[in-house]
Amino acid sequence: MTTTALIVGDLQAGIVDNYAFAAGVLPVMERVLPAARAAGIPVIFIRFGLRASGLDVGAGNQVISALHGAGTLFHEESPETLVHPRIEPLPGEAVVLKRRASAFAGTDLDRLLRAQHIDSIVLAGVATGAMVAATFYDAADRDYGLTVLSDACADAETDVHDFLINRVFPARGAEVLTGDEWAARL
């Protein structure tokens, strides 16, 4: 039984189709996903969505308020928050809805991983400085082993992406590989 899971975060239709930096991750994921599935690695998709009513938007949280105010792009009922159709989940693959940057914050992700005896996660998604970094730190605090796929993550601010990928993640114990390097090991 595998003890590793692939976490694919925020690669949803509205983000990929509206933010150019995110679209570049799809070709990598189109190679990584089949390799992970063939190796029996569980894939868990993370999507970001807020209630249209705004009940989950704190008045003092400027980032979340701005996302909520961007029309339906980040409203949980919107098709724009579904995993991008080019990499859509297979039947039986988990999709976790989150309302903040970390895939663990207020979700059942930890329960899903522990129920499958997962002790190591591989992170992919956007943005490197938001979902990936927040999930990375949360996972590290929960004692998961960590791998980050450098070209399966992206950020609108390339210097932020580069700093996290080249300096921060490795310095905090993560293995950083390209999607192809990781897939070749499976």
WONORGI-V911113 format. One line per field, one symbol per residue. burial: + if it has 16 or more other ideal C-beta (glycine too) atoms within 10 Angstrom, else -. Layout:
# WONORGI-V911113
burial->???
This chain:
# WONORGI-V911113
burial->---+++++++++++++----+++-+--++--++-++----++++++++++------+------+--++----+++--+-+++++--+-+---++-+-+++++++--+-+---+----+--+++++++++++++++++++----++++++++++++----++--++--++----+-++-+--++---
